[in-house]
Amino acid sequence: MKPDFLKLKFLEDQNVQEISKYLQSNHDSNWQDGLLTFVGDPNTKKNKQLRNQIFKQKISDIVTQSLSSNKEYSRYTYPKHIQDFLVTRTDIGGYYNPHNDIGLNGHYSTTIFLSDPNSYEGGELCLYLNGEEEKIKLDPGYGVVYKTGIPHRVSKVLSGQRDVIIFWTISYFKDPFISELYYDLAGISFNSDDLNIITTHSDFETIMQQNSFKLNGILNNLIRRYADI
């Protein structure tokens, strides 16, 4: 069954270190008030966003490259493309009160943590699920991807500084039922002997009897029928 959210490792240590170099400067020319791109009550949030477009593009490229090899992220979102890429900084006293993401943002929201969780107090990403609050604060390079539309907030930062990467994913599957079906099917694993037969045999009958080959055909038919290609 497809969960409401997943905690995953998105970036290797060297990626985090490279990104951190672009974020070391706190000069006003590199950052802007998060309210400049926000539509709504200005009391809803207090944070900053990376304005330097060169740095922002370099960070986006690093993340995009990492996503291309992240099998669990791909299985969960079946991504068509990502959009509205943001790098945000929340200083002492900063927060983001409970809200829903705009529907046009996409099907899945992702937050990748960049700051050492021991270097700041507060700043948890809080998801509201089944009447309870799930508080999430992860090591640098780790993040959470969740279904866009889940109410969430960022608790007030009491000390230190919280840097994160945020983006939204447009999925090939718009229908939640089909998306969940794909997630479940794509999660079925087979032993190495079964997979080895497919790569070493040239006989159709032998290969077509393998469950992994049959499943691959089902997944591709599912994509052809229901994906927004």
C-alpha positions in Angstrom: 0.0 0.0 0.0 1.3 3.4 -0.9 2.1 5.5 2.1 1.2 9.2 2.5 4.9 10.1 2.7 8.4 8.6 2.3 11.6 9.6 4.0 14.5 9.1 1.5 18.2 9.9 1.0 18.3 12.3 -1.9 21.8 13.7 -1.8 25.3 12.2 -1.1 27.6 14.0 1.4 29.6 15.5 -1.4 26.4 17.0 -3.0 25.4 18.5 0.3 28.9 20.0 0.7 28.9 21.5 -2.8 25.4 23.0 -2.3 26.5 24.4 1.1 29.2 26.4 -0.6 26.6 28.3 -2.6 24.6 29.1 0.6 27.4 30.4 2.8 26.9 34.0 1.9 24.1 35.7 3.7 24.4 38.9 1.6 21.1 40.5 0.8 21.8 40.2 -2.9 21.6 36.4 -2.7 18.4 36.2 -0.6 14.9 37.7 -0.7 11.9 37.8 1.6 9.8 34.7 1.1 6.7 36.8 1.0 7.7 38.3 -2.4 6.6 35.1 -4.2 3.8 34.3 -1.8 0.1 35.0 -2.3 -1.9 35.1 0.9 -1.9 36.5 4.4 1.7 37.8 5.1 1.4 36.4 8.7 1.3 32.9 7.3 5.1 32.6 7.0 8.4 34.2 7.8 11.5 33.0 5.8 13.9 33.8 3.0 14.4 32.3 -0.5 17.5 32.1 -2.5 17.5 34.8 -5.2 20.8 34.3 -6.8 19.7 32.6 -10.1 23.2 31.2 -10.9 23.5 29.4 -7.5 19.8 28.3 -7.7 20.4 26.7 -11.2 23.6 24.9 -10.0 21.7 23.5 -7.0 18.8 22.5 -9.2 21.1 20.6 -11.5 22.7 18.7 -8.6 19.3 17.7 -7.3 17.9 16.8 -10.7 20.9 14.5 -11.4 20.4 12.8 -8.0 16.7 12.3 -8.7 17.4 10.5 -12.0 19.0 7.5 -10.1 16.6 7.5 -7.0 14.5 4.5 -7.6 12.2 4.9 -4.6 11.4 8.5 -5.5 10.6 7.4 -9.0 8.5 4.5 -7.9 6.6 6.8 -5.5 6.0 9.7 -7.9 6.5 8.3 -11.4 7.7 11.8 -12.3 7.0 13.7 -15.5 8.9 16.8 -14.3 9.6 18.9 -11.3 8.7 22.5 -10.9 8.8 25.6 -8.7 12.2 24.7 -7.3 13.0 26.7 -4.2 15.9 27.0 -1.7 14.6 28.5 1.6 16.3 29.7 4.8 14.5 30.1 8.1 16.3 32.1 10.7 15.5 32.5 14.4 11.9 33.4 14.8 11.0 32.1 11.3 8.1 29.8 10.7 5.4 28.6 8.2 2.0 28.2 9.7 -0.5 25.4 8.7 -1.4 25.6 5.0 -2.2 23.6 1.9 0.1 23.8 -1.2 -1.5 25.3 -4.3 -3.1 22.6 -6.4 -1.3 23.7 -9.5 2.0 23.0 -7.9 1.8 19.3 -8.7 1.0 15.9 -7.2 3.9 15.5 -4.8 5.8 17.9 -2.5 9.4 17.3 -1.5 11.6 18.9 1.2 15.3 18.1 1.3 17.1 19.1 4.5 20.5 20.8 4.2 21.3 21.9 7.8 22.6 19.6 10.6 19.6 19.0 12.8 21.7 19.6 15.8 22.6 23.1 14.6 19.1 24.5 15.0 16.2 24.1 17.4 12.6 23.9 16.1 12.1 24.0 12.3 10.4 20.6 12.0 8.3 19.9 9.0 5.0 19.0 10.5 2.5 16.9 8.4 -1.1 16.6 9.6 -2.2 13.1 9.0 -5.2 11.2 10.5 -5.8 13.8 13.1 -2.2 13.8 14.4 1.0 15.8 13.6 4.0 14.0 12.2 7.1 16.0 13.0 10.0 15.5 10.6 13.6 16.8 11.0 16.3 14.9 9.0 20.1 14.8 8.4 21.6 16.8 5.6 20.8 15.2 2.2 17.8 13.3 3.5 14.2 14.5 2.7 10.6 13.7 2.7 8.3 13.4 -0.3 4.6 13.5 0.4 1.2 13.8 -1.4 0.6 17.5 -2.2 -2.6 18.6 -0.4 -1.6 17.2 3.0 -1.9 20.1 5.5 1.5 21.0 6.9 3.6 23.6 8.6 7.1 24.5 9.7 7.5 25.0 13.4 9.2 28.2 14.6 13.0 28.1 14.6 14.1 28.9 18.1 17.9 28.9 17.5 20.3 28.4 14.6 19.3 28.4 10.9 17.3 26.0 8.8 18.2 25.6 5.1 16.1 23.3 2.9 15.4 22.6 -0.8 11.7 22.4 -1.8 10.2 21.4 -5.1 7.0 19.8 -6.5 6.6 16.9 -8.8 4.1 16.5 -11.7 3.4 12.8 -12.0 2.5 10.9 -15.2 -0.4 9.4 -13.2 -3.1 11.8 -12.3 -5.5 9.1 -10.9 -4.5 8.2 -7.3 -5.8 4.7 -7.7 -3.6 4.0 -10.8 -0.7 5.7 -9.0 -1.1 3.4 -6.0 -1.4 0.3 -8.3 1.8 1.2 -10.1 3.6 1.8 -6.7 2.6 -1.7 -5.5 3.4 -3.5 -8.7 6.8 -1.7 -9.1 7.7 -2.8 -5.5 7.5 -6.5 -6.3 11.0 -8.0 -6.3 12.3 -11.2 -7.8 15.3 -13.4 -7.1 18.5 -13.0 -9.1 18.1 -16.3 -11.0 14.7 -15.2 -12.4 16.2 -11.9 -13.6 19.3 -13.6 -15.0 17.3 -15.8 -17.3 15.8 -12.8 -19.0 19.3 -11.4 -19.8 21.0 -14.6 -20.8 18.3 -16.6 -22.8 17.3 -15.9 -26.4 14.4 -18.3 -26.4 11.0 -16.5 -26.3 9.1 -19.3 -24.4 11.7 -19.5 -21.7 11.8 -15.8 -21.1 8.0 -15.3 -21.2 7.4 -17.8 -18.4 9.4 -15.6 -16.0 7.3 -13.6 -13.6 9.5 -10.6 -13.8 9.0 -10.5 -17.5 5.3 -10.8 -17.1 5.2 -8.0 -14.5 7.3 -5.7 -16.7 4.7 -6.2 -19.5 1.9 -5.3 -17.1 3.6 -2.2 -15.9 4.3 -1.0 -19.4 0.7 -1.6 -20.4 -0.4 0.3 -17.3 1.8 3.2 -18.4 0.6 3.1 -22.0 -3.1 3.1 -20.9 -3.1 5.6 -18.0 0.0 7.8 -18.1 -0.3 11.4 -19.3 2.4 11.0 -22.0 
